[in-house]
Amino acid sequence: MNEYFPELFRPGYIGKLWVRNRIVMPAMATHLAYTNGEVSEPLIAHYAIRARGGAGLVIVEAACVAPVGASAFGQLNISHPRYLLGLNRLSEAIHANGSRAFIQLYHAGRQTSRLKSGGEQPVAPSAVPFALLQELPRELAADEVKQVIKDFIAAAHYANKAGFDGVELHAAHGYLINQFL
């Protein structure tokens, strides 16, 4: 394989971050976290195996920056320091297997329901429901938009404290950042 794709297996840099090769495992939902959003042993094992498989960079699946931003059960949460211990164990497991570790930060916006967001009404740039769920979101006020920005900043800080090498902002698929775009 190296003879056909020599650059793929050569080390490289993302900014100043050295990566052992150019193979990236993108963020993909596993729903292996505990229902409260904490890291589970199966989740750690899942990512450790991917790192051991040779990816230079593993991007951990979408982690909610605010409880109201969750859209699924078994989804990671990175909205509070109480999640740091598990997230640190996760980043260490990826690093121990030779890969760099990023984590994807996200907020579902209107693409959730009260059932999945801890009983809170979904929020969005405007009170327009997501077609599949038909639950009316509450329009965010200007000060709430500033709080969402602070939530993303805090989550990036928690990711750093937990030992991740970087973050990826999920701004696609109709989630909150994409709703603003």
N, C-alpha and C positions, 0 to 999 in steps of 0.2 A: 504494500500500500504506500510506503514511503516514496517509492520511485515515481508514483503517479501524482502524488500530492505532497511534494517535499516541504512546502511552506506550512502546510497544515500541522506538521509535527515538530516544527521548530519553535523554540521559545520566542516570546514576544513581550511587548509591554502594552498596558492600557494606562496611558499617562506615565507615571513613574512606577506602576505596579508590575512587577515581573510575573509572567504567567508561563507555565512549563510547555504549553503548546497553544494552538489557536482553536481548539475544540471547546465549544461553549454549550453547556446544557442549559437551555432556556427554562424560564419559570413555567411550571405546569402544575395545576391543582391536583393534589393527592387526597385531600380531606382526611389526612392521617393525624391531624392535631386533635387534642382533647376538645370536647364540646365547649370548654371555657376559653379556647384559643391558645392553650399552653402546648409546648412542644411535647410530643409523646415519644416513647422508645421506638415504635415502628417508623415514625417520621425520621428520627436520627438514622436508623438503619437504612432506610430508603436512600437518603442523601449520601451516606458513607459509601454505599455500594456504587453509586453513580460516580463519586470521586475516585474510588478505587478502580473503576473501569477506564480511567484515563483522561477524563475531561480536564482541561486546564482551568476552566472556570465553571463553577456550578452556581446558577442563579436560583435561589430558594423561592418557592411559590409565593403568591400574593399574601402579604400580611397586612391586616387592617390597622389603619392609623387612628381609628376611633371606633368605639363599639357600635355606633349607629351605621358605620360603613361596612359591616359584615354582610355577606350575601349568601353564606352557606354554612352548614354545620361542619365541624371538623376543620375550620379555617384558622390559620395562624393569626395571632393578635400581637401587635407591637406598640400598643398605645399606653403602656404603663411599665414602670420599673419592675413590677412583679413578674414580668415575662422574661427578664434578662437572664436568669439562671439557665432556663431551658434553651433560650436562643444562643447563649454562650456555649452550651454543650453541643448544640447543633453546628455552630461555626467551627468548633474545635474538631469535631468528627470529620468534617469536610477537609479541614487543613491537615489533619493527621493522615489523610489518604492522598496527600499531594496536590490538592486543588485549591484554588482561590475561591472565596465565598462571597457572593453578593446576595442581597435579599430584595425582593420586589415589594414596594410600598404602594398601597392602594386604598381607595375609598369607593364603595359601590355607588354612592349617590342614590338615584332613584331606582337602581336595579337591585332592590332588596324588598323585604317586607317586615312588618312589625314582628312577625314570628322569628325571623332570622337576625334581627337587629336589636335584640333584647327588649322588645316591646315598644321601642321608640318609632315614631313615624319617620319614614325615609325623608331625606333632604335632597334638594337639587337646586340648580340655578333658577328654575321656575317650577310652578306647580303643574307639571305635565307628567302623567303617569307613564311608566314603562309598559309598553304594549302587552308583554307576556304576563305581567303580574297585575296590572290594572289597579295598583294601590296608589292613591294620590299622595305624592310627596309634598312636603312643606317647603315653600320657597325660602332659601337662605337669605337672611338679612346681611347687610354689608359687614357688620361686626362679626357675624358667624362665619363669613367667608374668611375673614382675617384669622379666626380661630382654627379653621380647617388648615390654613397655611401653617399656623403654629403647630398643629397636630402632625403634619408631614415633617416639619423641622425637628420636632421632638422625637418622632419615630426614627429619623436618620441618625439623631444623636444616640438613641438606644441601640441602633444597629451597630454603630461604632463601638459603643461600650461593650456590646456582646461579642465583639471580635470580628465582625464582618469587614471585608476589604472594600466594600462599596455598596451602593444601593441602585436600584432601577425604579423609576417612577412609572407606574402603569397608567398610561394616558390614552388607552385605546379601548375598544370593545364597548363603548358607551358608558364606561364608569365615570365617576365624578369629574376628573380633570377633562376627559373627553367631552362631557356634557357642556362644560364651559367653552371648549374649543368650537 
